Amino acid sequence: MPESNSFTFKISPAQAEKLRAILEEKGFTFREVPYTLYGAQKQKLTVNAYTSGKLLVQGRGAKEFIEFTIEPEIIGEARLGYDEVHNPEMFQPHLGIDESGKGDFFGPLVIAGVFVDGDLPHQLLELGVKDSKKISSDKKALDLAEEIKDLIGPRWNIVTILPERYNELYIKFRNLNRLLAWGHAKVIENLLIRWPNCPRALSDKFANESLIQRALQEQGKKIILQQRTKAESDIAVAAASILARATFLDRLKFLGEKVGTTLPKGASAQVKAAAKEIVKKSGPDALKSVCKFHFKTYNEVIDGDLLG
């Protein structure tokens, strides 16, 4: 494998300013680059400091520039925090899969998959893609999801299981992990129709890989399935997590409009209050159409309503 000449770091605004002064001193030429505080180049070496806090160093001499300038003068430690050194598999062709809505009483279960190859992992990193749980704003997640789709073209697939279908499947599978495995398998199969030579699929660990393996049809039997904790550190899984969250948010809003009540995320007291409001206004069937009824919240609300 050829030695990598592209590296990324996370830096603070103060570190970015300090680096700018060093680059000026070393004779770098500055230029405008989208989404950056600045871009700088000297011969074949480029340095881009993004507004997201990401620093991208690439080109000829990148490794030496990091070892002798970035680490000692900016980062302050030689931690070899290069994505491609620590996680070379992330930059090889593979599928990343993640879900949203699993812990939410209201709304669907959404499973999304993203296929990456070529330079897409680098481009997604430059876009600021990260685990959706680290994105505090719903609007940011929705906007970033659209940017991801624009960047990766048809390399994504989403399976959205709305509450009524979810409740049917839960009765059939009698187990959330089996239902999740079925959804993961559907996404993998759908993406393999377009990219049959994809060698590997990665997701967060939720059960034994054999659950997904058994759910795969013939087309997916040969793919290597991997599950690991904190899989969202992988760029394809992180991109999938954002697409899943954005779809969940969009469907949650739609379902709320359907029953005339804003549907909160999660399973809090606020969620329970909204559920009671729906039952009071439209009855238990209306609640069942927008919630996952195996949550204890459902029985608490229905029993309380009947007793009341």
Contacts in CASP RR format, 6 or more apart in sequence:
PFRMAT RR
TARGET T0000
AUTHOR 0000-0000-0000
METHOD contacts of the structure
MODEL  1
MPESNSFTFKISPAQAEKLRAILEEKGFTFREVPYTLYGAQKQKLTVNAY
TSGKLLVQGRGAKEFIEFTIEPEIIGEARLGYDEVHNPEMFQPHLGIDES
GKGDFFGPLVIAGVFVDGDLPHQLLELGVKDSKKISSDKKALDLAEEIKD
LIGPRWNIVTILPERYNELYIKFRNLNRLLAWGHAKVIENLLIRWPNCPR
ALSDKFANESLIQRALQEQGKKIILQQRTKAESDIAVAAASILARATFLD
RLKFLGEKVGTTLPKGASAQVKAAAKEIVKKSGPDALKSVCKFHFKTYNE
VIDGDLLG
1 88 0 8 1.000
3 63 0 8 1.000
4 63 0 8 1.000
4 82 0 8 1.000
4 84 0 8 1.000
4 85 0 8 1.000
4 88 0 8 1.000
5 58 0 8 1.000
5 59 0 8 1.000
5 60 0 8 1.000
5 61 0 8 1.000
5 62 0 8 1.000
5 63 0 8 1.000
6 56 0 8 1.000
6 57 0 8 1.000
6 58 0 8 1.000
6 59 0 8 1.000
6 62 0 8 1.000
6 84 0 8 1.000
6 122 0 8 1.000
7 56 0 8 1.000
7 57 0 8 1.000
7 58 0 8 1.000
7 62 0 8 1.000
7 63 0 8 1.000
7 66 0 8 1.000
7 81 0 8 1.000
7 82 0 8 1.000
7 83 0 8 1.000
7 84 0 8 1.000
7 85 0 8 1.000
8 54 0 8 1.000
8 55 0 8 1.000
8 56 0 8 1.000
8 57 0 8 1.000
8 82 0 8 1.000
8 83 0 8 1.000
8 125 0 8 1.000
9 54 0 8 1.000
9 55 0 8 1.000
9 57 0 8 1.000
9 70 0 8 1.000
9 75 0 8 1.000
9 81 0 8 1.000
10 53 0 8 1.000
10 54 0 8 1.000
10 55 0 8 1.000
11 19 0 8 1.000
11 49 0 8 1.000
11 53 0 8 1.000
11 54 0 8 1.000
11 55 0 8 1.000
11 74 0 8 1.000
11 75 0 8 1.000
12 53 0 8 1.000
13 37 0 8 1.000
13 53 0 8 1.000
15 74 0 8 1.000
15 75 0 8 1.000
16 37 0 8 1.000
16 38 0 8 1.000
16 49 0 8 1.000
16 53 0 8 1.000
16 55 0 8 1.000
18 73 0 8 1.000
18 74 0 8 1.000
19 47 0 8 1.000
19 49 0 8 1.000
19 55 0 8 1.000
19 70 0 8 1.000
19 73 0 8 1.000
19 74 0 8 1.000
20 37 0 8 1.000
20 38 0 8 1.000
20 40 0 8 1.000
20 49 0 8 1.000
22 69 0 8 1.000
22 73 0 8 1.000
22 74 0 8 1.000
23 30 0 8 1.000
23 40 0 8 1.000
23 42 0 8 1.000
23 47 0 8 1.000
24 30 0 8 1.000
26 42 0 8 1.000
26 69 0 8 1.000
27 42 0 8 1.000
28 40 0 8 1.000
28 41 0 8 1.000
28 42 0 8 1.000
28 47 0 8 1.000
29 40 0 8 1.000
29 41 0 8 1.000
29 42 0 8 1.000
30 38 0 8 1.000
30 39 0 8 1.000
30 40 0 8 1.000
31 39 0 8 1.000
31 40 0 8 1.000
31 41 0 8 1.000
32 39 0 8 1.000
33 39 0 8 1.000
33 48 0 8 1.000
35 50 0 8 1.000
35 51 0 8 1.000
35 52 0 8 1.000
35 126 0 8 1.000
35 127 0 8 1.000
36 48 0 8 1.000
36 49 0 8 1.000
36 50 0 8 1.000
36 51 0 8 1.000
37 49 0 8 1.000
37 50 0 8 1.000
37 51 0 8 1.000
38 48 0 8 1.000
38 49 0 8 1.000
39 46 0 8 1.000
39 47 0 8 1.000
39 48 0 8 1.000
39 49 0 8 1.000
40 46 0 8 1.000
40 47 0 8 1.000
40 48 0 8 1.000
41 47 0 8 1.000
43 60 0 8 1.000
44 59 0 8 1.000
44 60 0 8 1.000
44 61 0 8 1.000
45 57 0 8 1.000
45 58 0 8 1.000
45 59 0 8 1.000
45 60 0 8 1.000
45 61 0 8 1.000
45 62 0 8 1.000
45 65 0 8 1.000
46 56 0 8 1.000
46 57 0 8 1.000
46 58 0 8 1.000
46 59 0 8 1.000
47 55 0 8 1.000
47 56 0 8 1.000
47 57 0 8 1.000
47 65 0 8 1.000
48 55 0 8 1.000
48 56 0 8 1.000
48 126 0 8 1.000
49 55 0 8 1.000
50 56 0 8 1.000
50 126 0 8 1.000
50 128 0 8 1.000
52 128 0 8 1.000
54 125 0 8 1.000
54 126 0 8 1.000
54 128 0 8 1.000
55 70 0 8 1.000
56 122 0 8 1.000
56 125 0 8 1.000
56 126 0 8 1.000
57 65 0 8 1.000
57 66 0 8 1.000
57 70 0 8 1.000
66 82 0 8 1.000
67 78 0 8 1.000
71 77 0 8 1.000
71 78 0 8 1.000
71 79 0 8 1.000
72 78 0 8 1.000
80 86 0 8 1.000
83 90 0 8 1.000
83 91 0 8 1.000
83 125 0 8 1.000
84 90 0 8 1.000
84 91 0 8 1.000
87 233 0 8 1.000
87 234 0 8 1.000
89 200 0 8 1.000
90 121 0 8 1.000
90 234 0 8 1.000
90 235 0 8 1.000
90 236 0 8 1.000
91 121 0 8 1.000
91 122 0 8 1.000
92 200 0 8 1.000
93 115 0 8 1.000
93 116 0 8 1.000
93 117 0 8 1.000
93 118 0 8 1.000
93 195 0 8 1.000
93 197 0 8 1.000
93 198 0 8 1.000
93 199 0 8 1.000
93 200 0 8 1.000
94 115 0 8 1.000
94 116 0 8 1.000
94 198 0 8 1.000
94 199 0 8 1.000
94 200 0 8 1.000
94 201 0 8 1.000
94 202 0 8 1.000
94 236 0 8 1.000
95 113 0 8 1.000
95 114 0 8 1.000
95 115 0 8 1.000
95 187 0 8 1.000
95 188 0 8 1.000
95 191 0 8 1.000
95 198 0 8 1.000
95 200 0 8 1.000
95 201 0 8 1.000
95 202 0 8 1.000
95 223 0 8 1.000
95 236 0 8 1.000
96 113 0 8 1.000
96 114 0 8 1.000
96 115 0 8 1.000
96 116 0 8 1.000
96 201 0 8 1.000
96 202 0 8 1.000
96 203 0 8 1.000
96 231 0 8 1.000
96 234 0 8 1.000
96 236 0 8 1.000
96 237 0 8 1.000
96 239 0 8 1.000
96 240 0 8 1.000
97 111 0 8 1.000
97 112 0 8 1.000
97 113 0 8 1.000
97 184 0 8 1.000
97 187 0 8 1.000
97 188 0 8 1.000
97 201 0 8 1.000
97 202 0 8 1.000
97 203 0 8 1.000
97 237 0 8 1.000
97 240 0 8 1.000
98 111 0 8 1.000
98 112 0 8 1.000
98 113 0 8 1.000
98 132 0 8 1.000
98 203 0 8 1.000
98 204 0 8 1.000
98 231 0 8 1.000
98 232 0 8 1.000
98 237 0 8 1.000
98 238 0 8 1.000
98 240 0 8 1.000
98 241 0 8 1.000
98 244 0 8 1.000
99 109 0 8 1.000
99 110 0 8 1.000
99 111 0 8 1.000
99 112 0 8 1.000
99 180 0 8 1.000
99 184 0 8 1.000
99 244 0 8 1.000
100 109 0 8 1.000
100 110 0 8 1.000
100 112 0 8 1.000
100 132 0 8 1.000
100 241 0 8 1.000
100 244 0 8 1.000
100 245 0 8 1.000
100 247 0 8 1.000
100 248 0 8 1.000
101 107 0 8 1.000
101 108 0 8 1.000
101 109 0 8 1.000
101 110 0 8 1.000
101 244 0 8 1.000
101 248 0 8 1.000
102 109 0 8 1.000
102 176 0 8 1.000
102 180 0 8 1.000
103 266 0 8 1.000
103 267 0 8 1.000
104 248 0 8 1.000
104 252 0 8 1.000
104 265 0 8 1.000
104 266 0 8 1.000
104 267 0 8 1.000
104 292 0 8 1.000
105 266 0 8 1.000
105 267 0 8 1.000
105 271 0 8 1.000
105 275 0 8 1.000
105 291 0 8 1.000
105 292 0 8 1.000
105 295 0 8 1.000
105 297 0 8 1.000
105 298 0 8 1.000
106 163 0 8 1.000
106 252 0 8 1.000
106 255 0 8 1.000
106 256 0 8 1.000
106 263 0 8 1.000
106 264 0 8 1.000
106 265 0 8 1.000
106 266 0 8 1.000
106 271 0 8 1.000
106 274 0 8 1.000
106 275 0 8 1.000
106 290 0 8 1.000
106 291 0 8 1.000
106 292 0 8 1.000
107 162 0 8 1.000
107 163 0 8 1.000
107 248 0 8 1.000
107 251 0 8 1.000
107 252 0 8 1.000
107 255 0 8 1.000
107 263 0 8 1.000
107 290 0 8 1.000
107 291 0 8 1.000
107 292 0 8 1.000
108 160 0 8 1.000
108 161 0 8 1.000
108 162 0 8 1.000
108 163 0 8 1.000
108 166 0 8 1.000
108 247 0 8 1.000
108 248 0 8 1.000
108 251 0 8 1.000
108 252 0 8 1.000
108 255 0 8 1.000
109 160 0 8 1.000
109 161 0 8 1.000
109 166 0 8 1.000
109 179 0 8 1.000
109 180 0 8 1.000
109 292 0 8 1.000
110 158 0 8 1.000
110 159 0 8 1.000
110 160 0 8 1.000
110 161 0 8 1.000
110 244 0 8 1.000
110 245 0 8 1.000
110 247 0 8 1.000
110 248 0 8 1.000
110 251 0 8 1.000
111 158 0 8 1.000
111 159 0 8 1.000
111 161 0 8 1.000
111 180 0 8 1.000
111 183 0 8 1.000
111 184 0 8 1.000
111 186 0 8 1.000
111 187 0 8 1.000
111 244 0 8 1.000
112 156 0 8 1.000
112 157 0 8 1.000
112 158 0 8 1.000
112 159 0 8 1.000
112 187 0 8 1.000
112 240 0 8 1.000
112 241 0 8 1.000
112 243 0 8 1.000
112 244 0 8 1.000
112 247 0 8 1.000
113 156 0 8 1.000
113 157 0 8 1.000
113 158 0 8 1.000
113 187 0 8 1.000
113 191 0 8 1.000
113 236 0 8 1.000
113 240 0 8 1.000
113 243 0 8 1.000
113 244 0 8 1.000
114 148 0 8 1.000
114 152 0 8 1.000
114 155 0 8 1.000
114 156 0 8 1.000
114 236 0 8 1.000
114 237 0 8 1.000
114 239 0 8 1.000
114 240 0 8 1.000
114 243 0 8 1.000
115 152 0 8 1.000
115 155 0 8 1.000
115 156 0 8 1.000
115 191 0 8 1.000
115 194 0 8 1.000
115 195 0 8 1.000
115 198 0 8 1.000
115 236 0 8 1.000
116 124 0 8 1.000
116 152 0 8 1.000
116 155 0 8 1.000
116 235 0 8 1.000
116 236 0 8 1.000
116 239 0 8 1.000
117 155 0 8 1.000
117 195 0 8 1.000
120 151 0 8 1.000
120 152 0 8 1.000
120 155 0 8 1.000
121 235 0 8 1.000
121 236 0 8 1.000
123 151 0 8 1.000
124 148 0 8 1.000
124 151 0 8 1.000
124 152 0 8 1.000
124 235 0 8 1.000
124 236 0 8 1.000
124 238 0 8 1.000
124 239 0 8 1.000
125 235 0 8 1.000
127 144 0 8 1.000
127 147 0 8 1.000
127 148 0 8 1.000
127 151 0 8 1.000
128 144 0 8 1.000
129 144 0 8 1.000
129 148 0 8 1.000
129 235 0 8 1.000
129 238 0 8 1.000
129 239 0 8 1.000
129 242 0 8 1.000
130 232 0 8 1.000
130 238 0 8 1.000
131 232 0 8 1.000
131 233 0 8 1.000
131 237 0 8 1.000
131 238 0 8 1.000
131 241 0 8 1.000
132 141 0 8 1.000
132 232 0 8 1.000
132 238 0 8 1.000
132 241 0 8 1.000
132 242 0 8 1.000
132 244 0 8 1.000
132 245 0 8 1.000
133 232 0 8 1.000
133 241 0 8 1.000
135 141 0 8 1.000
135 144 0 8 1.000
135 242 0 8 1.000
135 245 0 8 1.000
138 249 0 8 1.000
141 242 0 8 1.000
141 245 0 8 1.000
141 246 0 8 1.000
141 249 0 8 1.000
142 246 0 8 1.000
142 249 0 8 1.000
142 250 0 8 1.000
144 242 0 8 1.000
144 246 0 8 1.000
145 242 0 8 1.000
145 243 0 8 1.000
145 245 0 8 1.000
145 246 0 8 1.000
145 247 0 8 1.000
146 246 0 8 1.000
148 156 0 8 1.000
148 239 0 8 1.000
148 242 0 8 1.000
148 243 0 8 1.000
149 156 0 8 1.000
149 243 0 8 1.000
152 239 0 8 1.000
154 194 0 8 1.000
155 191 0 8 1.000
155 194 0 8 1.000
155 195 0 8 1.000
156 191 0 8 1.000
156 239 0 8 1.000
156 240 0 8 1.000
156 243 0 8 1.000
157 187 0 8 1.000
157 190 0 8 1.000
157 191 0 8 1.000
158 187 0 8 1.000
158 243 0 8 1.000
158 244 0 8 1.000
158 247 0 8 1.000
159 183 0 8 1.000
159 186 0 8 1.000
159 187 0 8 1.000
159 190 0 8 1.000
160 247 0 8 1.000
160 251 0 8 1.000
161 169 0 8 1.000
161 179 0 8 1.000
161 183 0 8 1.000
162 251 0 8 1.000
162 255 0 8 1.000
163 255 0 8 1.000
163 288 0 8 1.000
163 289 0 8 1.000
163 290 0 8 1.000
163 291 0 8 1.000
163 292 0 8 1.000
164 288 0 8 1.000
164 289 0 8 1.000
166 179 0 8 1.000
166 292 0 8 1.000
167 288 0 8 1.000
167 292 0 8 1.000
167 293 0 8 1.000
167 294 0 8 1.000
169 179 0 8 1.000
169 182 0 8 1.000
170 176 0 8 1.000
170 179 0 8 1.000
170 292 0 8 1.000
170 294 0 8 1.000
173 179 0 8 1.000
173 182 0 8 1.000
176 294 0 8 1.000
177 206 0 8 1.000
177 207 0 8 1.000
177 211 0 8 1.000
178 207 0 8 1.000
178 211 0 8 1.000
178 215 0 8 1.000
180 206 0 8 1.000
180 207 0 8 1.000
181 207 0 8 1.000
181 211 0 8 1.000
181 212 0 8 1.000
181 214 0 8 1.000
181 215 0 8 1.000
182 215 0 8 1.000
183 215 0 8 1.000
184 203 0 8 1.000
184 212 0 8 1.000
184 215 0 8 1.000
185 212 0 8 1.000
185 215 0 8 1.000
185 216 0 8 1.000
185 217 0 8 1.000
188 201 0 8 1.000
188 212 0 8 1.000
188 216 0 8 1.000
188 220 0 8 1.000
188 223 0 8 1.000
189 216 0 8 1.000
189 217 0 8 1.000
189 219 0 8 1.000
189 220 0 8 1.000
191 198 0 8 1.000
192 198 0 8 1.000
192 219 0 8 1.000
192 220 0 8 1.000
192 223 0 8 1.000
193 219 0 8 1.000
196 219 0 8 1.000
198 223 0 8 1.000
199 223 0 8 1.000
199 224 0 8 1.000
200 223 0 8 1.000
200 224 0 8 1.000
200 225 0 8 1.000
200 226 0 8 1.000
201 223 0 8 1.000
201 224 0 8 1.000
201 225 0 8 1.000
201 226 0 8 1.000
202 226 0 8 1.000
202 227 0 8 1.000
202 228 0 8 1.000
202 231 0 8 1.000
202 234 0 8 1.000
202 236 0 8 1.000
202 237 0 8 1.000
203 212 0 8 1.000
203 226 0 8 1.000
203 227 0 8 1.000
203 231 0 8 1.000
203 237 0 8 1.000
204 227 0 8 1.000
204 228 0 8 1.000
204 229 0 8 1.000
204 230 0 8 1.000
204 231 0 8 1.000
204 232 0 8 1.000
204 237 0 8 1.000
205 227 0 8 1.000
205 228 0 8 1.000
205 229 0 8 1.000
205 231 0 8 1.000
206 227 0 8 1.000
207 227 0 8 1.000
209 225 0 8 1.000
209 226 0 8 1.000
209 227 0 8 1.000
212 225 0 8 1.000
213 221 0 8 1.000
213 225 0 8 1.000
216 223 0 8 1.000
231 237 0 8 1.000
232 238 0 8 1.000
232 241 0 8 1.000
252 263 0 8 1.000
252 265 0 8 1.000
253 263 0 8 1.000
255 263 0 8 1.000
255 289 0 8 1.000
255 290 0 8 1.000
256 262 0 8 1.000
256 263 0 8 1.000
256 290 0 8 1.000
258 289 0 8 1.000
258 290 0 8 1.000
259 278 0 8 1.000
259 281 0 8 1.000
259 282 0 8 1.000
259 286 0 8 1.000
259 289 0 8 1.000
259 290 0 8 1.000
260 281 0 8 1.000
261 274 0 8 1.000
261 277 0 8 1.000
261 278 0 8 1.000
261 281 0 8 1.000
262 274 0 8 1.000
263 274 0 8 1.000
263 290 0 8 1.000
264 270 0 8 1.000
264 271 0 8 1.000
264 274 0 8 1.000
265 271 0 8 1.000
267 295 0 8 1.000
267 297 0 8 1.000
271 297 0 8 1.000
272 297 0 8 1.000
272 300 0 8 1.000
272 301 0 8 1.000
275 287 0 8 1.000
275 291 0 8 1.000
275 297 0 8 1.000
275 298 0 8 1.000
275 301 0 8 1.000
276 301 0 8 1.000
276 305 0 8 1.000
278 286 0 8 1.000
278 287 0 8 1.000
278 290 0 8 1.000
279 286 0 8 1.000
279 287 0 8 1.000
279 301 0 8 1.000
279 302 0 8 1.000
279 305 0 8 1.000
280 305 0 8 1.000
284 302 0 8 1.000
284 305 0 8 1.000
287 298 0 8 1.000
287 301 0 8 1.000
287 302 0 8 1.000
288 298 0 8 1.000
291 297 0 8 1.000
291 298 0 8 1.000
292 298 0 8 1.000
END
